[in-house]
Amino acid sequence: MLVINPSIFKINSELNKLIDLDRKYPIQFSYPSKQSDLIEIYYSPEQFSIESQPNNVIENGKYGRVVFKGNYITDGKIVYNRDCTLKKTKISPVDYSDITKLRSALEKSENQNLILKKL
């Protein structure tokens, strides 16, 4: 059995710094940001089968977006796309729940594994 985390290299987003449950003051980011990456995983279909794969994660919000999608191109090749976008630089305390949903989606996307089973 082979366990692979497609998100082994974590996205270093401002979202990762937001751990408060409640906010009294606005959040101020330096600038809008977008981080994307493409992960290609190759394996031998004669030696391995896919036992478990990460679920797609898509979260759209007022202040940004988190996307994690897997695509099966050919036998032996899987491609994962990740995108984390923050559109605004100032978030009011009233809208903090929107940002926490994006942070949760980012965490979910980064904590899933692809499991390949030896044939």
The first five atom37 places (N, CA, C, CB, O) and aatype in JSON, in Angstrom:
{
  "aatype": [12, 10, 19, 9, 2, 14, 15, 9, 13, 11, 9, 2, 15, 6, 10, 2, 11, 10, 9, 3, 10, 3, 1, 11, 18, 14, 9, 5, 13, 15, 18, 14, 15, 11, 5, 15, 3, 10, 9, 6, 9, 18, 18, 15, 14, 6, 5, 13, 15, 9, 6, 15, 5, 14, 2, 2, 19, 9, 6, 2, 7, 11, 18, 7, 1, 19, 19, 13, 11, 7, 2, 18, 9, 16, 3, 7, 11, 9, 19, 18, 2, 1, 3, 4, 16, 10, 11, 11, 16, 11, 9, 15, 14, 19, 3, 18, 15, 3, 9, 16, 11, 10, 1, 15, 0, 10, 6, 11, 15, 6, 2, 5, 2, 10, 9, 10, 11, 11, 10],
  "atom_mask": [
    [1, 1, 1, 1, 1],
    [1, 1, 1, 1, 1],
    [1, 1, 1, 1, 1],
    [1, 1, 1, 1, 1],
    [1, 1, 1, 1, 1],
    [1, 1, 1, 1, 1],
    [1, 1, 1, 1, 1],
    [1, 1, 1, 1, 1],
    [1, 1, 1, 1, 1],
    [1, 1, 1, 1, 1],
    [1, 1, 1, 1, 1],
    [1, 1, 1, 1, 1],
    [1, 1, 1, 1, 1],
    [1, 1, 1, 1, 1],
    [1, 1, 1, 1, 1],
    [1, 1, 1, 1, 1],
    [1, 1, 1, 1, 1],
    [1, 1, 1, 1, 1],
    [1, 1, 1, 1, 1],
    [1, 1, 1, 1, 1],
    [1, 1, 1, 1, 1],
    [1, 1, 1, 1, 1],
    [1, 1, 1, 1, 1],
    [1, 1, 1, 1, 1],
    [1, 1, 1, 1, 1],
    [1, 1, 1, 1, 1],
    [1, 1, 1, 1, 1],
    [1, 1, 1, 1, 1],
    [1, 1, 1, 1, 1],
    [1, 1, 1, 1, 1],
    [1, 1, 1, 1, 1],
    [1, 1, 1, 1, 1],
    [1, 1, 1, 1, 1],
    [1, 1, 1, 1, 1],
    [1, 1, 1, 1, 1],
    [1, 1, 1, 1, 1],
    [1, 1, 1, 1, 1],
    [1, 1, 1, 1, 1],
    [1, 1, 1, 1, 1],
    [1, 1, 1, 1, 1],
    [1, 1, 1, 1, 1],
    [1, 1, 1, 1, 1],
    [1, 1, 1, 1, 1],
    [1, 1, 1, 1, 1],
    [1, 1, 1, 1, 1],
    [1, 1, 1, 1, 1],
    [1, 1, 1, 1, 1],
    [1, 1, 1, 1, 1],
    [1, 1, 1, 1, 1],
    [1, 1, 1, 1, 1],
    [1, 1, 1, 1, 1],
    [1, 1, 1, 1, 1],
    [1, 1, 1, 1, 1],
    [1, 1, 1, 1, 1],
    [1, 1, 1, 1, 1],
    [1, 1, 1, 1, 1],
    [1, 1, 1, 1, 1],
    [1, 1, 1, 1, 1],
    [1, 1, 1, 1, 1],
    [1, 1, 1, 1, 1],
    [1, 1, 1, 0, 1],
    [1, 1, 1, 1, 1],
    [1, 1, 1, 1, 1],
    [1, 1, 1, 0, 1],
    [1, 1, 1, 1, 1],
    [1, 1, 1, 1, 1],
    [1, 1, 1, 1, 1],
    [1, 1, 1, 1, 1],
    [1, 1, 1, 1, 1],
    [1, 1, 1, 0, 1],
    [1, 1, 1, 1, 1],
    [1, 1, 1, 1, 1],
    [1, 1, 1, 1, 1],
    [1, 1, 1, 1, 1],
    [1, 1, 1, 1, 1],
    [1, 1, 1, 0, 1],
    [1, 1, 1, 1, 1],
    [1, 1, 1, 1, 1],
    [1, 1, 1, 1, 1],
    [1, 1, 1, 1, 1],
    [1, 1, 1, 1, 1],
    [1, 1, 1, 1, 1],
    [1, 1, 1, 1, 1],
    [1, 1, 1, 1, 1],
    [1, 1, 1, 1, 1],
    [1, 1, 1, 1, 1],
    [1, 1, 1, 1, 1],
    [1, 1, 1, 1, 1],
    [1, 1, 1, 1, 1],
    [1, 1, 1, 1, 1],
    [1, 1, 1, 1, 1],
    [1, 1, 1, 1, 1],
    [1, 1, 1, 1, 1],
    [1, 1, 1, 1, 1],
    [1, 1, 1, 1, 1],
    [1, 1, 1, 1, 1],
    [1, 1, 1, 1, 1],
    [1, 1, 1, 1, 1],
    [1, 1, 1, 1, 1],
    [1, 1, 1, 1, 1],
    [1, 1, 1, 1, 1],
    [1, 1, 1, 1, 1],
    [1, 1, 1, 1, 1],
    [1, 1, 1, 1, 1],
    [1, 1, 1, 1, 1],
    [1, 1, 1, 1, 1],
    [1, 1, 1, 1, 1],
    [1, 1, 1, 1, 1],
    [1, 1, 1, 1, 1],
    [1, 1, 1, 1, 1],
    [1, 1, 1, 1, 1],
    [1, 1, 1, 1, 1],
    [1, 1, 1, 1, 1],
    [1, 1, 1, 1, 1],
    [1, 1, 1, 1, 1],
    [1, 1, 1, 1, 1],
    [1, 1, 1, 1, 1],
    [1, 1, 1, 1, 1],
    [1, 1, 1, 1, 1]
  ],
  "atom_positions": [
    [[0.85, -1.17, 0.0], [0.0, 0.0, 0.0], [0.9, 1.24, 0.0], [-0.97, -0.01, 1.22], [1.92, 1.29, 0.69]],
    [[0.5, 2.22, -0.78], [1.25, 3.46, -0.9], [0.31, 4.61, -0.59], [1.89, 3.61, -2.33], [-0.73, 4.76, -1.24]],
    [[0.66, 5.42, 0.41], [-0.16, 6.57, 0.81], [0.56, 7.84, 0.38], [-0.43, 6.56, 2.36], [1.72, 8.07, 0.73]],
    [[-0.14, 8.66, -0.38], [0.44, 9.9, -0.92], [-0.48, 11.06, -0.56], [0.64, 9.81, -2.47], [-1.69, 11.0, -0.8]],
    [[0.1, 12.11, 0.0], [-0.65, 13.33, 0.24], [-0.33, 14.29, -0.9], [-0.3, 13.97, 1.66], [0.78, 14.81, -0.97]],
    [[-1.3, 14.54, -1.81], [-1.03, 15.43, -2.94], [-0.68, 16.85, -2.49], [-2.24, 15.48, -3.85], [-0.08, 17.61, -3.25]],
    [[-1.05, 17.2, -1.27], [-0.79, 18.54, -0.76], [0.38, 18.55, 0.21], [-2.03, 19.1, -0.06], [0.39, 19.29, 1.19]],
    [[1.38, 17.72, -0.07], [2.52, 17.63, 0.84], [3.18, 18.99, 1.03], [3.55, 16.62, 0.31], [3.69, 19.3, 2.11]],
    [[3.17, 19.8, 0.0], [3.66, 21.16, 0.1], [2.46, 22.06, 0.36], [4.44, 21.6, -1.19], [1.67, 22.33, -0.55]],
    [[2.33, 22.51, 1.58], [1.16, 23.29, 1.99], [1.17, 24.67, 1.36], [1.11, 23.41, 3.51], [2.22, 25.27, 1.14]],
    [[-0.02, 25.16, 1.07], [-0.15, 26.53, 0.57], [0.06, 27.47, 1.75], [-1.56, 26.78, -0.11], [-0.61, 27.34, 2.78]],
    [[0.98, 28.39, 1.62], [1.28, 29.35, 2.68], [0.37, 30.56, 2.51], [2.78, 29.76, 2.66], [0.76, 31.57, 1.91]],
    [[-0.82, 30.45, 3.03], [-1.82, 31.5, 2.86], [-2.02, 32.27, 4.16], [-3.15, 30.89, 2.4], [-1.78, 31.75, 5.25]],
    [[-2.46, 33.49, 4.02], [-2.83, 34.3, 5.19], [-3.95, 33.61, 5.97], [-3.28, 35.72, 4.75], [-4.12, 33.84, 7.16]],
    [[-4.71, 32.77, 5.29], [-5.81, 32.05, 5.96], [-5.29, 31.16, 7.08], [-6.59, 31.21, 4.96], [-5.99, 30.95, 8.08]],
    [[-4.09, 30.64, 6.92], [-3.53, 29.74, 7.93], [-3.29, 30.44, 9.26], [-2.24, 29.15, 7.43], [-3.18, 29.78, 10.29]],
    [[-3.19, 31.75, 9.26], [-2.91, 32.51, 10.48], [-4.17, 32.83, 11.27], [-2.19, 33.79, 10.13], [-4.07, 33.32, 12.39]],
    [[-5.32, 32.56, 10.71], [-6.58, 32.93, 11.36], [-7.1, 31.77, 12.2], [-7.63, 33.34, 10.31], [-7.67, 30.81, 11.68]],
    [[-6.91, 31.86, 13.49], [-7.32, 30.78, 14.37], [-8.34, 31.21, 15.42], [-6.13, 30.19, 15.05], [-8.86, 30.38, 16.16]],
    [[-8.63, 32.49, 15.49], [-9.6, 32.98, 16.46], [-10.99, 32.47, 16.16], [-9.6, 34.51, 16.5], [-11.36, 32.3, 14.99]],
    [[-11.76, 32.22, 17.2], [-13.15, 31.81, 17.0], [-14.04, 33.01, 16.74], [-13.65, 31.04, 18.22], [-14.98, 32.92, 15.95]],
    [[-13.75, 34.12, 17.38], [-14.53, 35.34, 17.21], [-13.57, 36.51, 16.99], [-15.44, 35.6, 18.44], [-12.41, 36.46, 17.39]],
    [[-14.08, 37.55, 16.36], [-13.28, 38.74, 16.1], [-13.99, 39.96, 16.64], [-13.0, 38.91, 14.6], [-15.21, 40.08, 16.53]],
    [[-13.22, 40.87, 17.23], [-13.75, 42.17, 17.66], [-13.34, 43.27, 16.69], [-13.27, 42.51, 19.09], [-14.01, 44.3, 16.58]],
    [[-12.21, 43.03, 16.0], [-11.66, 44.04, 15.11], [-11.51, 43.47, 13.7], [-10.3, 44.55, 15.64], [-11.42, 42.25, 13.53]],
    [[-11.48, 44.34, 12.71], [-11.32, 43.86, 11.32], [-9.96, 43.18, 11.11], [-11.48, 45.02, 10.32], [-9.0, 43.42, 11.84]],
    [[-9.92, 42.33, 10.09], [-8.68, 41.7, 9.66], [-8.17, 42.51, 8.48], [-8.88, 40.18, 9.28], [-8.93, 42.85, 7.57]],
    [[-6.89, 42.81, 8.5], [-6.29, 43.57, 7.41], [-5.16, 42.76, 6.79], [-5.76, 44.94, 7.92], [-4.17, 42.46, 7.46]],
    [[-5.3, 42.38, 5.51], [-4.25, 41.72, 4.77], [-3.47, 42.77, 4.0], [-4.82, 40.62, 3.82], [-4.02, 43.82, 3.65]],
    [[-2.22, 42.5, 3.73], [-1.38, 43.46, 3.01], [-1.86, 43.7, 1.59], [0.05, 42.97, 2.98], [-1.82, 44.83, 1.1]],
    [[-2.32, 42.63, 0.93], [-2.73, 42.74, -0.47], [-3.56, 41.52, -0.83], [-1.49, 42.88, -1.42], [-3.46, 40.49, -0.17]],
    [[-4.39, 41.61, -1.89], [-5.09, 40.41, -2.38], [-4.05, 39.4, -2.86], [-6.1, 40.77, -3.54], [-2.95, 39.77, -3.26]],
    [[-4.4, 38.13, -2.81], [-3.42, 37.12, -3.22], [-4.09, 35.94, -3.9], [-2.61, 36.65, -2.02], [-5.27, 35.67, -3.72]],
    [[-3.29, 35.24, -4.68], [-3.72, 34.0, -5.31], [-2.53, 33.07, -5.38], [-4.32, 34.26, -6.74], [-1.46, 33.43, -5.86]],
    [[-2.74, 31.86, -4.88], [-1.7, 30.84, -4.94], [-2.29, 29.61, -5.61], [-1.14, 30.49, -3.53], [-3.36, 29.14, -5.22]],
    [[-1.6, 29.11, -6.6], [-2.07, 27.94, -7.34], [-0.92, 26.97, -7.52], [-2.67, 28.35, -8.71], [0.25, 27.37, -7.61]],
    [[-1.26, 25.71, -7.57], [-0.27, 24.73, -7.96], [-0.92, 23.54, -8.63], [0.53, 24.29, -6.76], [-2.12, 23.32, -8.54]],
    [[-0.08, 22.8, -9.31], [-0.49, 21.63, -10.07], [0.38, 20.47, -9.61], [-0.37, 21.86, -11.63], [1.61, 20.56, -9.65]],
    [[-0.24, 19.4, -9.17], [0.48, 18.23, -8.68], [0.19, 17.07, -9.63], [0.07, 17.88, -7.21], [-0.97, 16.71, -9.82]],
    [[1.23, 16.5, -10.21], [1.07, 15.34, -11.09], [1.66, 14.13, -10.39], [1.76, 15.58, -12.47], [2.8, 14.14, -9.93]],
    [[0.86, 13.07, -10.31], [1.3, 11.83, -9.69], [1.24, 10.73, -10.75], [0.42, 11.47, -8.44], [0.2, 10.51, -11.38]],
    [[2.35, 10.06, -10.93], [2.45, 8.95, -11.88], [2.59, 7.65, -11.1], [3.64, 9.16, -12.86], [3.3, 7.59, -10.1]],
    [[1.91, 6.62, -11.57], [2.03, 5.3, -10.97], [1.85, 4.24, -12.05], [0.99, 5.11, -9.83], [1.34, 4.54, -13.14]],
    [[2.26, 3.03, -11.76], [2.13, 1.93, -12.72], [0.8, 1.21, -12.5], [3.31, 0.95, -12.59], [0.63, 0.57, -11.46]],
    [[-0.15, 1.31, -13.44], [-1.44, 0.62, -13.28], [-1.3, -0.9, -13.26], [-2.38, 1.04, -14.39], [-2.2, -1.61, -12.81]],
    [[-0.16, -1.41, -13.75], [0.08, -2.85, -13.7], [0.48, -3.29, -12.29], [1.16, -3.25, -14.71], [0.37, -4.47, -11.95]],
    [[0.95, -2.34, -11.48], [1.42, -2.66, -10.14], [0.5, -2.15, -9.03], [2.78, -2.1, -9.94], [0.48, -2.7, -7.93]],
    [[-0.27, -1.08, -9.32], [-1.11, -0.46, -8.29], [-2.51, -0.17, -8.82], [-0.46, 0.83, -7.79], [-2.71, 0.09, -10.0]],
    [[-3.47, -0.23, -7.9], [-4.83, 0.24, -8.19], [-5.17, 1.33, -7.17], [-5.88, -0.95, -8.13], [-4.6, 1.38, -6.09]],
    [[-6.09, 2.19, -7.55], [-6.49, 3.27, -6.65], [-7.5, 2.71, -5.65], [-7.09, 4.49, -7.44], [-8.59, 2.28, -6.02]],
    [[-7.12, 2.74, -4.38], [-8.01, 2.26, -3.33], [-8.86, 3.4, -2.76], [-7.2, 1.6, -2.21], [-10.04, 3.22, -2.46]],
    [[-8.25, 4.56, -2.62], [-8.95, 5.71, -2.06], [-8.34, 6.97, -2.65], [-8.88, 5.73, -0.5], [-7.13, 7.03, -2.89]],
    [[-9.17, 7.96, -2.87], [-8.67, 9.19, -3.46], [-9.28, 10.39, -2.74], [-8.99, 9.25, -4.96], [-10.39, 10.29, -2.21]],
    [[-8.58, 11.52, -2.72], [-9.11, 12.72, -2.08], [-10.39, 13.21, -2.76], [-8.07, 13.82, -2.1], [-10.57, 13.08, -3.97]],
    [[-11.26, 13.76, -1.95], [-12.48, 14.39, -2.48], [-12.16, 15.78, -2.98], [-13.59, 14.44, -1.4], [-11.27, 16.45, -2.46]],
    [[-12.89, 16.21, -3.98], [-12.76, 17.59, -4.43], [-13.27, 18.51, -3.33], [-13.52, 17.83, -5.76], [-14.23, 18.19, -2.63]],
    [[-12.63, 19.66, -3.2], [-13.03, 20.67, -2.22], [-13.19, 21.98, -2.97], [-12.0, 20.81, -1.04], [-12.26, 22.45, -3.62]],
    [[-14.38, 22.56, -2.88], [-14.63, 23.86, -3.5], [-15.4, 24.71, -2.51], [-15.41, 23.71, -4.86], [-16.49, 24.34, -2.07]],
    [[-14.84, 25.85, -2.17], [-15.51, 26.79, -1.27], [-15.38, 28.18, -1.85], [-14.91, 26.73, 0.18], [-14.28, 28.71, -1.99]],
    [[-16.51, 28.77, -2.2], [-16.55, 30.14, -2.71], [-17.13, 31.03, -1.64], [-17.37, 30.24, -4.02], [-18.15, 30.69, -1.03]],
    [[-16.51, 32.15, -1.41], [-17.01, 33.09, -0.42], [-16.91, 34.51, -0.91], [0.0, 0.0, 0.0], [-16.37, 34.79, -1.99]],
    [[-17.43, 35.39, -0.12], [-17.43, 36.81, -0.43], [-16.0, 37.37, -0.57], [-18.19, 37.58, 0.66], [-15.75, 38.28, -1.36]],
    [[-15.08, 36.79, 0.21], [-13.72, 37.32, 0.26], [-12.68, 36.47, -0.45], [-13.32, 37.48, 1.67], [-11.51, 36.86, -0.54]],
    [[-13.09, 35.31, -0.95], [-12.09, 34.48, -1.62], [-12.64, 33.13, -2.06], [0.0, 0.0, 0.0], [-13.85, 32.89, -2.07]],
    [[-11.7, 32.26, -2.42], [-12.08, 30.96, -2.96], [-10.97, 29.94, -2.69], [-12.38, 31.05, -4.48], [-9.78, 30.27, -2.76]],
    [[-11.38, 28.7, -2.38], [-10.45, 27.59, -2.24], [-10.96, 26.47, -3.13], [-10.32, 27.13, -0.75], [-12.12, 26.08, -3.05]],
    [[-10.07, 25.94, -4.0], [-10.43, 24.84, -4.9], [-9.34, 23.78, -4.84], [-10.64, 25.36, -6.37], [-8.15, 24.1, -4.9]],
    [[-9.75, 22.52, -4.73], [-8.85, 21.38, -4.8], [-9.58, 20.33, -5.62], [-8.44, 20.83, -3.36], [-10.62, 19.82, -5.2]],
    [[-9.04, 19.99, -6.8], [-9.7, 19.04, -7.7], [-8.7, 18.02, -8.22], [-10.38, 19.77, -8.87], [-7.55, 18.35, -8.53]],
    [[-9.16, 16.79, -8.32], [-8.36, 15.74, -8.92], [-8.91, 15.35, -10.28], [0.0, 0.0, 0.0], [-10.13, 15.24, -10.44]],
    [[-8.03, 15.13, -11.24], [-8.43, 14.72, -12.59], [-7.6, 13.51, -12.99], [-8.24, 15.88, -13.61], [-6.39, 13.48, -12.78]],
    [[-8.24, 12.53, -13.57], [-7.56, 11.32, -14.01], [-7.35, 11.43, -15.51], [-8.36, 10.03, -13.63], [-8.28, 11.26, -16.3]],
    [[-6.13, 11.72, -15.89], [-5.81, 11.99, -17.29], [-5.73, 10.68, -18.09], [-4.48, 12.76, -17.39], [-6.42, 10.52, -19.09]],
    [[-4.9, 9.78, -17.64], [-4.73, 8.48, -18.29], [-4.46, 7.45, -17.2], [-3.56, 8.51, -19.36], [-4.24, 7.81, -16.04]],
    [[-4.47, 6.19, -17.58], [-4.05, 5.17, -16.62], [-2.62, 5.48, -16.21], [-4.16, 3.74, -17.22], [-1.72, 5.57, -17.04]],
    [[-2.42, 5.62, -14.93], [-1.08, 5.87, -14.43], [-0.75, 7.33, -14.18], [0.0, 0.0, 0.0], [0.36, 7.63, -13.74]],
    [[-1.68, 8.24, -14.45], [-1.42, 9.66, -14.21], [-2.65, 10.32, -13.59], [-1.03, 10.38, -15.53], [-3.76, 10.24, -14.11]],
    [[-2.41, 10.98, -12.46], [-3.47, 11.74, -11.78], [-2.95, 13.16, -11.61], [-3.86, 11.09, -10.38], [-1.79, 13.37, -11.24]],
    [[-3.8, 14.12, -11.87], [-3.41, 15.52, -11.74], [-4.33, 16.2, -10.73], [-3.46, 16.25, -13.12], [-5.55, 16.12, -10.84]],
    [[-3.73, 16.86, -9.75], [-4.48, 17.64, -8.77], [-4.19, 19.12, -8.99], [-4.12, 17.22, -7.32], [-3.05, 19.52, -9.17]],
    [[-5.25, 19.93, -8.96], [-5.14, 21.37, -9.07], [-5.58, 21.99, -7.75], [-5.98, 21.93, -10.25], [-6.62, 21.63, -7.21]],
    [[-4.78, 22.93, -7.25], [-5.14, 23.65, -6.04], [-5.09, 25.14, -6.32], [-4.21, 23.29, -4.85], [-4.24, 25.62, -7.07]],
    [[-6.02, 25.86, -5.71], [-6.08, 27.3, -5.88], [-6.63, 27.91, -4.6], [-6.96, 27.68, -7.11], [-7.67, 27.49, -4.1]],
    [[-5.94, 28.9, -4.08], [-6.41, 29.64, -2.91], [-6.33, 31.12, -3.24], [-5.56, 29.3, -1.63], [-5.25, 31.65, -3.5]],
    [[-7.48, 31.79, -3.24], [-7.55, 33.19, -3.63], [-8.18, 34.01, -2.51], [-8.36, 33.35, -4.92], [-9.24, 33.65, -1.99]],
    [[-7.54, 35.11, -2.14], [-8.11, 36.11, -1.24], [-8.33, 37.38, -2.07], [-7.18, 36.39, 0.01], [-7.38, 37.96, -2.59]],
    [[-9.6, 37.79, -2.17], [-9.93, 38.9, -3.07], [-9.86, 40.26, -2.4], [-11.31, 38.7, -3.63], [-9.56, 41.26, -3.06]],
    [[-10.12, 40.32, -1.12], [-10.19, 41.6, -0.42], [-9.12, 41.67, 0.65], [-11.58, 41.82, 0.2], [-8.62, 40.64, 1.12]],
    [[-8.76, 42.89, 1.03], [-7.71, 43.05, 2.03], [-8.24, 43.4, 3.41], [-6.75, 44.1, 1.58], [-7.51, 43.28, 4.4]],
    [[-9.48, 43.83, 3.51], [-10.03, 44.19, 4.82], [-11.35, 43.44, 5.03], [-10.25, 45.73, 4.93], [-12.29, 43.55, 4.24]],
    [[-11.39, 42.67, 6.12], [-12.57, 41.86, 6.42], [-13.12, 42.3, 7.76], [-12.23, 40.33, 6.44], [-12.4, 42.33, 8.76]],
    [[-14.39, 42.64, 7.78], [-15.02, 43.1, 9.02], [-15.27, 41.92, 9.95], [-16.35, 43.83, 8.71], [-15.37, 40.78, 9.5]],
    [[-15.38, 42.18, 11.25], [-15.66, 41.1, 12.21], [-16.97, 40.38, 11.91], [-15.7, 41.67, 13.61], [-17.1, 39.19, 12.19]],
    [[-17.93, 41.08, 11.36], [-19.23, 40.48, 11.03], [-19.08, 39.39, 9.97], [-20.21, 41.56, 10.53], [-19.83, 38.41, 9.97]],
    [[-18.12, 39.56, 9.08], [-17.91, 38.61, 7.99], [-16.82, 37.58, 8.27], [-17.57, 39.36, 6.73], [-16.39, 36.86, 7.37]],
    [[-16.37, 37.5, 9.51], [-15.29, 36.58, 9.85], [-15.65, 35.12, 9.55], [-14.92, 36.73, 11.32], [-14.78, 34.33, 9.21]],
    [[-16.91, 34.77, 9.68], [-17.32, 33.38, 9.42], [-17.04, 32.97, 7.97], [-18.82, 33.19, 9.74], [-16.76, 31.8, 7.71]],
    [[-17.12, 33.91, 7.04], [-16.81, 33.61, 5.63], [-15.35, 33.21, 5.49], [-17.13, 34.83, 4.73], [-15.02, 32.27, 4.76]],
    [[-14.47, 33.91, 6.17], [-13.05, 33.6, 6.12], [-12.76, 32.27, 6.8], [-12.23, 34.73, 6.78], [-11.92, 31.5, 6.32]],
    [[-13.43, 31.97, 7.9], [-13.18, 30.69, 8.58], [-13.64, 29.52, 7.72], [-13.89, 30.66, 9.95], [-13.05, 28.44, 7.8]],
    [[-14.67, 29.71, 6.92], [-15.1, 28.64, 5.99], [-14.01, 28.38, 4.94], [-16.43, 29.02, 5.29], [-13.75, 27.23, 4.59]],
    [[-13.39, 29.44, 4.45], [-12.3, 29.28, 3.49], [-11.11, 28.57, 4.14], [-11.86, 30.65, 2.93], [-10.51, 27.69, 3.53]],
    [[-10.78, 28.97, 5.37], [-9.67, 28.32, 6.08], [-9.95, 26.84, 6.3], [-9.41, 29.01, 7.42], [-9.06, 26.0, 6.14]],
    [[-11.18, 26.51, 6.68], [-11.55, 25.11, 6.88], [-11.45, 24.31, 5.59], [-12.98, 25.01, 7.43], [-10.99, 23.16, 5.6]],
    [[-11.86, 24.9, 4.48], [-11.76, 24.23, 3.18], [-10.3, 24.0, 2.81], [-12.47, 25.06, 2.07], [-9.96, 22.94, 2.28]],
    [[-9.44, 24.97, 3.08], [-8.02, 24.82, 2.79], [-7.43, 23.68, 3.63], [-7.26, 26.13, 3.06], [-6.68, 22.86, 3.11]],
    [[-7.77, 23.64, 4.9], [-7.29, 22.56, 5.77], [-7.78, 21.2, 5.28], [-7.75, 22.79, 7.22], [-7.02, 20.23, 5.25]],
    [[-9.05, 21.13, 4.9], [-9.61, 19.87, 4.41], [-8.87, 19.4, 3.16], [-11.11, 20.03, 4.1], [-8.56, 18.22, 3.02]],
    [[-8.59, 20.33, 2.25], [-7.91, 19.96, 1.01], [-6.49, 19.46, 1.27], [-7.88, 21.14, 0.05], [-5.99, 18.62, 0.54]],
    [[-5.86, 19.99, 2.31], [-4.47, 19.63, 2.57], [-4.32, 18.38, 3.43], [-3.77, 20.79, 3.25], [-3.21, 17.88, 3.6]],
    [[-5.4, 17.87, 3.96], [-5.32, 16.71, 4.87], [-5.99, 15.47, 4.31], [-5.96, 17.06, 6.19], [-6.53, 14.66, 5.06]],
    [[-5.96, 15.31, 3.0], [-6.51, 14.13, 2.36], [-5.39, 13.35, 1.66], [-7.61, 14.53, 1.36], [-4.39, 13.93, 1.22]],
    [[-5.57, 12.04, 1.57], [-4.55, 11.2, 0.96], [-5.08, 10.41, -0.21], [-3.97, 10.26, 1.99], [-6.26, 10.08, -0.29]],
    [[-4.17, 10.12, -1.13], [-4.41, 9.17, -2.21], [-3.79, 7.86, -1.75], [-3.79, 9.67, -3.58], [-2.63, 7.83, -1.33]],
    [[-4.55, 6.77, -1.82], [-4.04, 5.47, -1.4], [-4.03, 4.54, -2.61], [-4.88, 4.88, -0.24], [-5.06, 4.28, -3.23]],
    [[-2.84, 4.05, -2.92], [-2.66, 3.1, -4.01], [-2.38, 1.73, -3.4], [-1.51, 3.54, -4.97], [-1.55, 1.59, -2.5]],
    [[-3.08, 0.73, -3.9], [-2.94, -0.64, -3.39], [-2.12, -1.47, -4.36], [-4.32, -1.29, -3.16], [-2.37, -1.49, -5.56]],
    [[-1.14, -2.16, -3.81], [-0.27, -3.03, -4.62], [-1.1, -4.2, -5.15], [0.96, -3.54, -3.78], [-1.84, -4.82, -4.39]],
    [[-0.99, -4.51, -6.42], [-1.73, -5.63, -7.02], [-1.01, -6.95, -6.8], [-1.93, -5.39, -8.52], [-1.49, -7.99, -7.24]]
  ]
}
